């Protein structure tokens, strides 16, 4: 038979284990995404159209106006005293010597004449004219851009208790 002798020795040992605790805190990060934005500006476009303007001017022309004028001239007429001379069939009416005189008299007649006269008249013409206006117009382009936001997230770590 085998005999065993067992002696027990009491020893104190310490057994440790580390316990961990989850600690979280809110942190922020900048998150950006690429996009496009519309950028506009006003440009002016010249727009023209032809309009017709009625322009009138006053001109003058010479017209001839008829009129009648009485013109007189002085003429002379010989006036004599007469008597019968001769006898029978030979008898003639003759001036008496020394009795003749030149007497003046006016002979008048109407003469047709014309005179110049300046007469005004209006001449109108349609004159083409350019009327222009600057018309505003929006011109837009897409410009690359970024939209960024601050996003919260939980950052957690295991910390010993």
Secondary structure, 3 states (H helix, E strand, C coil): CCCCCCCCCCCCCCCCCCCEEEEEEEEEEEEEEEEEEEEEEEEEEEEEEEEEEEEEEEEEEEEEEEEEEEEEEEEEEEECCEEEECCHHHCEEEECCCCCEEEEEEEEEEEEEEEEEEEEEEEEEEEEEEEEEEEEEEEEEEEEEEEEEEEEEEEEEEEEC
